[in-house]
């Protein structure tokens, strides 16, 4: 069997019975609004050299924050036929609103962004991050990626895929992915790492999510 580049680990489901938005709405026909919120880089750690991509300008953390965080998020909107957010959870009428995440990324603290090891964020830490976010809407389910590590030394990226109840910012679903970047130029090199996450959910993980959820429901 062909091995996939994506390493899939640690699926966790969260439910909150007090609000209409639940993880069930991701796996069945539902009137609940689904919104792509973007990629949160505000807690990402950069490992290794980011100045060896034949760029005309030296790539500093400031440039990555002010330029590439924006470009990586905008790329998904500009090339939606390639970065198929709508197909990840089989939702035809998905909305896009990255204003909240853009503001969050703009506040990234650069004092500790360069590290030598990954922080290995826990579910509790992820929930603490999200709890304090403002997404400019208060209904439906938000989908977002939280970038944990961009590691040039080991040539891998770590992302947490989150589904969030926008009524209270509680995490409904969380899954961790480790992927391989690739491509020419800094933008494309790391964009390919989150493209692999999108493709993995769309092509492989969604059926597993749905099967596991329905199995739990029948119990």
GIVENTA-V53955 format. One record per pair of residues at least 12 apart in sequence whose C-alpha atoms are under 7 Angstrom apart, sorted by sequence separation. I is the first residue (numbers start at 1). J is the second residue. D is the distance in whole Angstrom. If there is no record, write none. Layout:
I;J;D + I;J;D
//
This chain:
147;159;5 + 162;174;5 + 181;193;4 + 146;159;6 + 147;160;6 + 161;174;6 + 162;175;7 + 180;193;5 + 145;159;6 + 146;160;5 + 160;174;7 + 161;175;5 + 179;193;6 + 145;160;5 + 146;161;7 + 160;175;6 + 161;176;6 + 145;161;5 + 160;176;4 + 144;161;6 + 145;162;6 + 159;176;6 + 160;177;6 + 179;196;7 + 144;162;5 + 159;177;5 + 143;162;6 + 144;163;7 + 158;177;6 + 159;178;7 + 143;163;5 + 158;178;5 + 177;197;7 + 142;163;6 + 143;164;6 + 157;178;6 + 158;179;7 + 141;163;6 + 142;164;5 + 156;178;7 + 157;179;5 + 141;164;5 + 142;165;7 + 156;179;6 + 157;180;6 + 141;165;5 + 142;166;6 + 156;180;5 + 157;181;7 + 140;165;6 + 141;166;6 + 155;180;6 + 156;181;6 + 140;166;6 + 155;181;6 + 139;166;5 + 41;69;7 + 138;166;5 + 139;167;5 + 138;167;5 + 118;149;6 + 70;102;7 + 39;73;6 + 100;134;6 + 38;73;6 + 100;135;4 + 69;105;7 + 100;136;6 + 157;193;6 + 131;169;5 + 130;169;6 + 131;170;7 + 66;106;7 + 127;170;7 + 127;171;6 + 61;110;7 + 35;94;6 + 36;95;6 + 37;96;6 + 34;94;5 + 35;95;4 + 36;96;5 + 37;97;5 + 38;98;5 + 34;95;6 + 35;96;5 + 36;97;6 + 37;98;5 + 40;101;6 + 35;97;7 + 39;101;7 + 42;104;6 + 26;89;6 + 38;101;6 + 42;105;5 + 37;101;6 + 41;105;6 + 40;105;6 + 42;108;5 + 46;113;6 + 47;114;6 + 45;113;5 + 46;114;5 + 47;115;5 + 44;113;7 + 45;114;6 + 46;115;6 + 47;116;5 + 45;115;6 + 45;118;7 + 44;147;5 + 45;148;6 + 46;149;6 + 47;150;6 + 48;151;6 + 49;152;6 + 43;147;7 + 44;148;4 + 45;149;5 + 46;150;5 + 47;151;5 + 48;152;5 + 37;142;6 + 39;144;6 + 40;145;6 + 41;146;6 + 43;148;6 + 44;149;5 + 45;150;6 + 46;151;6 + 47;152;6 + 48;153;5 + 34;140;6 + 35;141;6 + 36;142;6 + 37;143;6 + 38;144;5 + 39;145;5 + 40;146;5 + 41;147;5 + 47;153;6 + 33;140;5 + 34;141;5 + 35;142;5 + 36;143;5 + 37;144;5 + 38;145;7 + 39;146;6 + 40;147;6 + 32;140;5 + 33;141;6 + 34;142;6 + 35;143;6 + 36;144;6 + 39;147;7 + 88;198;6 + 83;195;6 + 85;198;7 + 88;201;6 + 89;202;7 + 84;198;7 + 88;202;4 + 72;187;7 + 83;198;7 + 87;202;6 + 89;206;6 + 88;206;7 + 21;140;6 + 68;187;7 + 72;191;6 + 21;141;7 + 53;185;6 + 53;186;6 + 21;165;6 + 23;172;6 + 22;172;7 + 23;173;7 + 14;171;6 + 15;172;6 + 14;172;4 + 13;172;6 + 14;173;6 + 13;173;5 + 12;173;6 + 13;174;6 + 12;174;5 + 11;174;6 + 12;175;6 + 11;175;5 + 10;175;6 + 11;176;7 + 9;175;7 + 10;176;6 + 9;176;6 + 8;176;6 + 9;177;6 + 8;177;5 + 7;177;6 + 8;178;7 + 6;177;7 + 7;178;5 + 6;178;6 + 7;179;6 + 6;179;5 + 5;179;6 + 5;180;7 + 27;210;6 + 6;196;7
//
